[in-house]
Amino acid sequence: MLFGNKADINAGIKEFESTPGAVLYDVREADEYAAGHIPGAVNVPLSGLAAADLPEQKDLPLYVHCLSGARSSKAVKYLQMQGYTNVKNIGGINAYKGPIEK
């Protein structure tokens, strides 16, 4: 979710949680994900996105985040180039105020 020019991860997570069938991608590296991640997030590192097993449904709601929003921005552009039509960069976990899983 963009508010002004900056993605708001907290608003993005609320939208993700209220969107049936939505998927939350954490595109940080596996060690970053293991150190702490948002509950329900699927780890698909940006470095391995091209080889990832992505959903067949191109209009599936995909919410993408990383640490600061930079990698998720690149991931969203890549996913859109692959034909995904409902992809959102929700920013960085560094601004997240909710629970973290390890």
C-alpha positions in Angstrom: 0.0 0.0 0.0 1.4 3.4 -0.9 0.8 6.3 1.3 2.3 9.4 -0.3 5.4 8.0 -1.9 6.2 5.5 0.8 4.7 2.0 1.2 3.1 1.3 4.6 3.7 -2.3 5.5 1.3 -2.2 8.4 -1.6 -1.1 6.2 -0.4 -3.6 3.6 -0.5 -6.5 6.2 -4.1 -5.5 7.2 -5.2 -5.6 3.6 -3.4 -8.9 3.0 -5.1 -10.4 6.1 -8.5 -9.3 4.8 -8.0 -10.5 1.2 -9.2 -14.0 0.6 -6.6 -16.2 -1.1 -3.9 -13.6 -0.8 -0.2 -14.6 -0.5 2.4 -12.7 1.4 6.0 -13.0 0.0 9.0 -12.1 2.0 11.8 -11.6 -0.6 14.6 -11.3 1.9 17.3 -13.9 2.0 16.7 -17.2 3.9 18.9 -16.2 6.9 17.0 -12.9 7.3 13.7 -14.7 7.1 14.9 -17.2 9.7 15.9 -14.4 12.1 12.3 -13.2 12.2 9.4 -12.9 9.8 5.7 -11.8 9.6 3.4 -14.7 10.5 2.1 -16.3 7.3 4.8 -14.9 5.0 6.3 -17.2 2.4 10.1 -16.8 1.9 10.9 -16.4 -1.8 14.3 -14.6 -1.8 14.7 -12.0 -4.6 17.9 -13.8 -5.6 16.0 -17.0 -6.4 12.7 -15.5 -7.6 13.3 -16.5 -11.2 13.6 -20.1 -10.2 10.8 -20.1 -7.7 7.7 -22.2 -8.0 5.2 -19.3 -8.5 1.4 -19.6 -8.6 -0.2 -20.4 -11.9 -3.1 -18.0 -11.2 -1.8 -14.7 -12.6 -4.5 -12.6 -10.8 -3.9 -14.0 -7.4 -3.4 -11.2 -4.8 0.4 -11.1 -4.0 1.7 -8.8 -1.3 5.5 -8.5 -1.3 7.9 -7.1 1.3 11.5 -7.1 2.2 13.6 -5.2 4.8 13.2 -1.7 3.5 11.1 -1.9 0.3 13.9 -1.8 -2.3 14.1 -5.6 -3.0 10.3 -5.9 -2.9 10.0 -3.2 -5.5 12.3 -5.2 -7.8 10.3 -8.3 -7.1 7.0 -6.7 -7.9 8.5 -5.4 -11.3 9.7 -8.9 -12.0 6.4 -10.5 -11.1 4.5 -8.0 -13.3 6.8 -8.8 -16.2 5.8 -12.5 -15.7 2.2 -11.5 -16.1 1.0 -11.2 -12.5 -1.7 -8.5 -12.4 -2.5 -8.1 -8.7 0.9 -7.5 -7.1 1.7 -4.9 -4.4 4.9 -3.8 -2.8 3.9 -3.2 0.8 7.4 -2.0 2.0 9.9 -3.1 4.6 9.6 -5.2 7.7 11.8 -2.7 9.4 8.7 -0.5 9.8 6.4 -3.4 10.8 4.7 -3.0 14.2 3.0 -6.5 14.5 4.1 -9.9 15.8 7.3 -11.6 14.4 7.8 -15.3 14.2 11.2 -17.1 14.3 
